[in-house]
Amino acid sequence: MEKIIAAFEKRSNALRIQEILEDEGLGSVVVCASGAEVRRTLVFEPVRLVLCGFKLPDGACAYLRDDLSPGCAMLMLAAQHQLDLCGREDIFKLAAPASRNDLTASVRMLLSPRPKPAPRTVRTAEEQAAIRRAKELLMDRNGMTETQAHRFLQKQSMDNGDTLTETARRLLEDT
């Protein structure tokens, strides 16, 4: 069973979330009332998710993210204006008040197994040469730096749904 931490300034909020998540069978929930308590729990328990409010008595919850292992997600449940203040991209956010369905769906999504990234393909020497020539062409013709030319090729590739090599070859054919 997955371990989840519910860390909220008001203990009643954490207990309500504990009740909902355990009723849904989503995991075993440990209730914490401070950032220090969360950190102590992380030392002794392998935790998959920390569900928290915007702040705890000893500081903002966003600072806890740095203490979590890479396999542990953080879901912040707070008023929208507070979520807007949290600029961290590595924290999932859910505006309060949230429905039971929204909460459980978010937790299920964060606890679901993450797909492993596809193995990186190695480009052939010919493909590397085509990309290099396309970047050189962009640098000569448009006065771009190598970084700008590479980003241009990447953006064109993404916009057209092509590989970087296909985009480079098309650019070279059009000249």
Order of alpha helices (4+ residues) and beta strands (2+ residues): beta-alpha-beta-alpha-beta-beta-beta-beta-alpha-beta-alpha-alpha-alpha-alpha
